Amino acid sequence: QVQLVESGGGSVQAGGSLRLSCAASGSIFSINTMGWYRQVPGRQRELVAAIGSGGSTNYAASVKGRFTIARDNAKNTVYLQMNSLRPEDTAVYYCNFVREIDRATYWGQGTQVTVSS
C-alpha cells in the first residue's frame, strides 16, 4: 500500500499563485510516476501534470507555461506550482502515484482549488 498526503490548495483571485504538495509513504519503489489530476462536478478527472522518477514531465496543454511540477525523490514528495491561475482552474486536485513495477495506482484524498475572477 501507498499512502498519499496532500497539502496546499485554497482560494485565490485570478492571476494569483498556489502550491500543492503530496507526500508518499509505504510500499514505494524507486521507479514510479507522480502527478496531479483535477476534477470538476459532472466532468471526468483529467491529467494536469505528471513527473517520472527520472524527471521527465508531461503537462496538459491548458496549464503549460503556467504550472510547474517537480519532485524530491529523497522525500517522496511531488509539488505543483500553479501561477497565473484562472477561474477555469477551479477544481478538486488529486495527487496520483503509479508504481511502475506492477502499475499499481493510488490517489490522494483531493484538495480544493478555487480561483475567483
VEXMITOR-995399 format. One record per residue (C-alpha): residue number from 1; chain; x, y, z. Coordinates in nm, 4 decimals, decimal comma, padded with zeros to 6 digits. Example, Ala and Ser with C-alpha at 12.3 -4.5 7.8 and 13.67 -1.06 7.14 Angstrom:
! residues 2
{rec 1 A {01,2300 -00,4500 00,7800}}
{rec 2 A {01,3670 -00,1060 00,7140}}
! end
This chain:
! residues 117
{rec 1 A {00,0000 00,0000 00,0000}}
{rec 2 A {00,0971 00,3578 -00,0649}}
{rec 3 A {-00,0397 00,6489 00,1321}}
{rec 4 A {-00,0582 00,9970 -00,0177}}
{rec 5 A {-00,0928 01,3090 00,1952}}
{rec 6 A {-00,1765 01,6293 00,0123}}
{rec 7 A {-00,1374 01,9851 00,1312}}
{rec 8 A {-00,1855 02,3280 -00,0164}}
{rec 9 A {-00,4811 02,4431 -00,2184}}
{rec 10 A {-00,7349 02,7012 -00,1131}}
{rec 11 A {-00,8876 03,0110 -00,2638}}
{rec 12 A {-00,7124 03,2770 -00,4698}}
{rec 13 A {-00,8014 03,5525 -00,7117}}
{rec 14 A {-00,7351 03,5191 -01,0809}}
{rec 15 A {-00,3717 03,5805 -01,1597}}
{rec 16 A {-00,2598 03,4509 -00,8239}}
{rec 17 A {-00,0487 03,1507 -00,7304}}
{rec 18 A {-00,0837 02,8383 -00,5218}}
{rec 19 A {00,1430 02,5457 -00,4447}}
{rec 20 A {00,0297 02,1903 -00,3887}}
{rec 21 A {00,2376 01,9221 -00,2198}}
{rec 22 A {00,1887 01,5481 -00,1956}}
{rec 23 A {00,3998 01,3171 00,0181}}
{rec 24 A {00,4003 00,9440 -00,0492}}
{rec 25 A {00,4785 00,6739 00,2042}}
{rec 26 A {00,4524 00,2983 00,2264}}
{rec 27 A {00,5493 00,0421 -00,0360}}
{rec 28 A {00,7291 00,2808 -00,2664}}
{rec 29 A {00,9726 00,1520 -00,5224}}
{rec 30 A {01,2252 00,3806 -00,6814}}
{rec 31 A {01,0658 00,3683 -01,0261}}
{rec 32 A {00,7330 00,5453 -01,0160}}
{rec 33 A {00,5361 00,8313 -01,1607}}
{rec 34 A {00,3716 01,1007 -00,9521}}
{rec 35 A {00,1299 01,3574 -01,0742}}
{rec 36 A {-00,1769 01,5708 -01,0308}}
{rec 37 A {-00,5215 01,5333 -01,1779}}
{rec 38 A {-00,8227 01,7578 -01,1341}}
{rec 39 A {-01,1961 01,7140 -01,1495}}
{rec 40 A {-01,4997 01,9391 -01,1553}}
{rec 41 A {-01,8529 01,8140 -01,0925}}
{rec 42 A {-02,0036 01,6421 -01,3945}}
{rec 43 A {-01,6752 01,6048 -01,5755}}
{rec 44 A {-01,4103 01,3366 -01,5986}}
{rec 45 A {-01,0932 01,3584 -01,3952}}
{rec 46 A {-00,8195 01,4983 -01,6155}}
{rec 47 A {-00,4418 01,4967 -01,6061}}
{rec 48 A {-00,2823 01,8249 -01,5050}}
{rec 49 A {00,0832 01,7243 -01,4872}}
{rec 50 A {00,2955 01,4202 -01,4156}}
{rec 51 A {00,6626 01,3545 -01,3485}}
{rec 52 A {00,8591 01,0340 -01,3651}}
{rec 53 A {01,1237 00,9292 -01,1176}}
{rec 54 A {01,3855 01,0299 -01,3728}}
{rec 55 A {01,2396 01,3767 -01,4043}}
{rec 56 A {01,0509 01,3525 -01,7314}}
{rec 57 A {00,7363 01,5647 -01,7265}}
{rec 58 A {00,4020 01,5773 -01,9014}}
{rec 59 A {00,1582 01,8695 -01,8871}}
{rec 60 A {-00,1939 01,9314 -02,0020}}
{rec 61 A {-00,1977 02,1883 -02,2793}}
{rec 62 A {-00,4165 02,4185 -02,0725}}
{rec 63 A {-00,1553 02,4580 -01,7986}}
{rec 64 A {00,1695 02,4628 -01,9949}}
{rec 65 A {00,3714 02,7708 -01,9158}}
{rec 66 A {00,1696 02,8411 -01,6003}}
{rec 67 A {00,2123 02,5298 -01,3855}}
{rec 68 A {00,5363 02,3557 -01,2902}}
{rec 69 A {00,5629 02,0065 -01,1476}}
{rec 70 A {00,8676 01,8986 -00,9507}}
{rec 71 A {00,9618 01,6177 -00,7177}}
{rec 72 A {01,2003 01,5469 -00,4326}}
{rec 73 A {01,2856 01,1776 -00,4543}}
{rec 74 A {01,4551 01,1791 -00,1145}}
{rec 75 A {01,1270 01,2915 00,0420}}
{rec 76 A {00,8987 01,1022 -00,1978}}
{rec 77 A {00,7148 01,4282 -00,2483}}
{rec 78 A {00,5728 01,5920 -00,5572}}
{rec 79 A {00,4948 01,9601 -00,5897}}
{rec 80 A {00,2725 02,1562 -00,8250}}
{rec 81 A {00,3446 02,5264 -00,8506}}
{rec 82 A {00,0444 02,6979 -01,0071}}
{rec 83 A {00,0913 03,0517 -01,1360}}
{rec 84 A {-00,1348 03,2847 -01,3329}}
{rec 85 A {-00,4361 03,0956 -01,2087}}
{rec 86 A {-00,7636 03,1293 -01,3956}}
{rec 87 A {-01,1228 03,0698 -01,2850}}
{rec 88 A {-01,1304 02,7640 -01,5110}}
{rec 89 A {-00,8565 02,6092 -01,2970}}
{rec 90 A {-01,1115 02,5746 -01,0170}}
{rec 91 A {-01,1420 02,2051 -00,9323}}
{rec 92 A {-01,0584 01,9376 -00,6809}}
{rec 93 A {-00,6965 01,8418 -00,7368}}
{rec 94 A {-00,5907 01,4829 -00,6718}}
{rec 95 A {-00,2409 01,3506 -00,6203}}
{rec 96 A {-00,1662 01,0361 -00,8209}}
{rec 97 A {00,1048 00,7736 -00,7723}}
{rec 98 A {00,1821 00,4903 -01,0132}}
{rec 99 A {00,4258 00,2239 -00,9019}}
{rec 100 A {00,5869 00,1099 -01,2246}}
{rec 101 A {00,6911 -00,2367 -01,1069}}
{rec 102 A {00,3277 -00,3536 -01,1013}}
{rec 103 A {00,1393 -00,0452 -01,2307}}
{rec 104 A {-00,0444 -00,0171 -00,9006}}
{rec 105 A {-00,2183 00,3207 -00,8842}}
{rec 106 A {-00,3012 00,5239 -00,5770}}
{rec 107 A {-00,4907 00,8502 -00,5216}}
{rec 108 A {-00,4819 01,1206 -00,2606}}
{rec 109 A {-00,7960 01,2455 -00,0896}}
{rec 110 A {-00,8186 01,5579 -00,3040}}
{rec 111 A {-00,7747 01,9249 -00,2253}}
{rec 112 A {-00,9976 02,2077 -00,3422}}
{rec 113 A {-00,8565 02,4904 -00,5521}}
{rec 114 A {-01,0888 02,7832 -00,6122}}
{rec 115 A {-00,9963 03,0751 -00,8383}}
{rec 116 A {-01,2263 03,3752 -00,8361}}
{rec 117 A {-01,2471 03,6359 -01,1084}}
! end
